[in-house]
Amino acid sequence: MVIGALIVVVAGFSYYAYQQEKKPDGVEIRVDEKGLSIEGN
């Protein structure tokens, strides 16, 4: 059971790290239903 939990944690961290690497560098500007959003990386 502990090994299964560790596998889930490692898989979750790997997915999070992949998503962070996939983001483009620089400034992201979005316009949606919430209005204007500017995010710097």
Backbone as a printed PyTorch tensor [residue, N CA C, xyz], in Angstrom:
tensor([[[  0.8210,  -1.1960,   0.0000],
         [  0.0000,   0.0000,   0.0000],
         [  0.8670,   1.2630,   0.0000]],

        [[  1.9490,   1.2320,   0.7700],
         [  2.8580,   2.3840,   0.8180],
         [  3.5270,   2.5780,  -0.5340]],

        [[  3.9040,   1.4890,  -1.1710],
         [  4.5470,   1.5800,  -2.4860],
         [  3.5720,   2.1740,  -3.5030]],

        [[  2.3080,   1.7910,  -3.4410],
         [  1.3030,   2.3470,  -4.3390],
         [  1.1330,   3.8400,  -4.1390]],

        [[  1.1510,   4.2730,  -2.8760],
         [  1.0340,   5.7080,  -2.5860],
         [  2.2410,   6.4590,  -3.1240]],

        [[  3.4240,   5.8900,  -2.9850],
         [  4.6290,   6.5340,  -3.5110],
         [  4.5750,   6.6550,  -5.0320]],

        [[  4.0590,   5.6310,  -5.6790],
         [  3.9360,   5.6750,  -7.1430],
         [  2.9870,   6.7900,  -7.5620]],

        [[  1.8890,   6.9440,  -6.8390],
         [  0.9290,   8.0070,  -7.1540],
         [  1.5640,   9.3770,  -6.9550]],

        [[  2.3220,   9.5520,  -5.8770],
         [  2.9760,  10.8370,  -5.6050],
         [  3.9980,  11.1540,  -6.6880]],

        [[  4.8060,  10.1880,  -7.0680],
         [  5.8150,  10.4030,  -8.0980],
         [  5.1490,  10.7200,  -9.4400]],

        [[  4.0830,  10.0230,  -9.7670],
         [  3.3780,  10.2850, -11.0220],
         [  2.7740,  11.6890, -11.0150]],

        [[  2.2030,  12.0950,  -9.9020],
         [  1.6310,  13.4340,  -9.7980],
         [  2.6830,  14.5150,  -9.9230]],

        [[  3.8130,  14.3370,  -9.2670],
         [  4.9000,  15.3130,  -9.3580],
         [  5.4570,  15.3780, -10.7690]],

        [[  5.5780,  14.2330, -11.4160],
         [  6.0830,  14.2070, -12.7900],
         [  5.1480,  14.9710, -13.7260]],

        [[  3.8510,  14.7840, -13.5540],
         [  2.8760,  15.4970, -14.3840],
         [  2.9690,  16.9990, -14.1310]],

        [[  3.0870,  17.4060, -12.8630],
         [  3.1980,  18.8220, -12.5180],
         [  4.4600,  19.4280, -13.1400]],

        [[  5.5750,  18.7310, -13.0490],
         [  6.8310,  19.2230, -13.6210],
         [  6.7180,  19.3370, -15.1390]],

        [[  6.0630,  18.3810, -15.7720],
         [  5.8620,  18.4330, -17.2310],
         [  5.0370,  19.6550, -17.6160]],

        [[  3.9820,  19.9360, -16.8790],
         [  3.1360,  21.0930, -17.1800],
         [  3.9120,  22.3920, -17.0130]],

        [[  4.7800,  22.4820, -16.0170],
         [  5.5700,  23.6850, -15.8010],
         [  6.5850,  23.8800, -16.9260]],

        [[  7.1570,  22.8110, -17.4310],
         [  8.1220,  22.9050, -18.5330],
         [  7.4410,  23.2800, -19.8380]],

        [[  6.1820,  22.8940, -19.9960],
         [  5.4560,  23.1190, -21.2330],
         [  5.0470,  24.5840, -21.4060]],

        [[  4.9680,  25.3310, -20.3160],
         [  4.5640,  26.7340, -20.3930],
         [  5.6080,  27.5440, -21.1510]],

        [[  5.1710,  28.4330, -22.0100],
         [  6.1320,  29.2730, -22.7280],
         [  6.7500,  30.3160, -21.7990]],

        [[  7.9990,  30.6760, -22.0580],
         [  8.6680,  31.7110, -21.2910],
         [  8.2010,  33.0770, -21.7600]],

        [[  8.2050,  34.0330, -20.8450],
         [  7.8220,  35.3910, -21.2130],
         [  6.5270,  35.8100, -20.5650]],

        [[  5.7730,  36.6180, -21.2880],
         [  4.5270,  37.1710, -20.7760],
         [  3.3620,  36.5890, -21.5690]],

        [[  2.3420,  36.1620, -20.8360],
         [  1.1490,  35.6130, -21.4710],
         [ -0.0080,  36.5870, -21.2370]],

        [[ -0.6680,  36.9710, -22.3080],
         [ -1.8060,  37.8900, -22.2240],
         [ -3.0340,  37.1520, -22.7480]],

        [[ -4.0740,  37.0880, -21.9060],
         [ -5.3110,  36.4080, -22.2890],
         [ -6.4960,  37.3470, -22.1140]],

        [[ -7.4520,  37.2270, -23.0210],
         [ -8.7180,  37.9440, -22.9020],
         [ -9.8160,  36.8940, -22.9360]],

        [[-10.5850,  36.8030, -21.8480],
         [-11.6800,  35.8480, -21.7850],
         [-12.8730,  36.4830, -21.0880]],

        [[-13.8170,  35.6560, -20.6650],
         [-15.0260,  36.1850, -20.0430],
         [-14.7620,  36.9080, -18.7240]],

        [[-13.6020,  36.6640, -18.1140],
         [-13.2380,  37.3410, -16.8570],
         [-12.5610,  38.6800, -17.1180]],

        [[-12.2020,  38.9550, -18.3450],
         [-11.5410,  40.2020, -18.6840],
         [-10.1300,  39.9580, -19.1830]],

        [[ -9.2720,  40.9360, -18.9930],
         [ -7.8870,  40.8920, -19.4470],
         [ -7.0110,  40.2930, -18.3560]],

        [[ -6.1620,  39.3440, -18.7000],
         [ -5.2680,  38.6900, -17.7460],
         [ -3.8530,  38.7190, -18.3080]],

        [[ -2.9180,  39.2380, -17.5260],
         [ -1.5040,  39.2860, -17.9220],
         [ -0.7180,  38.4960, -16.8900]],

        [[  0.0360,  37.5170, -17.3650],
         [  0.8020,  36.6500, -16.4710],
         [  2.2430,  36.5740, -16.9510]],

        [[  3.1770,  36.8800, -16.0580],
         [  4.6010,  36.7700, -16.3870],
         [  5.1800,  35.4930, -15.8430]],

        [[  6.0270,  34.8530, -16.6370],
         [  6.6440,  33.6010, -16.1960],
         [  8.0310,  33.8570, -15.7240]]])
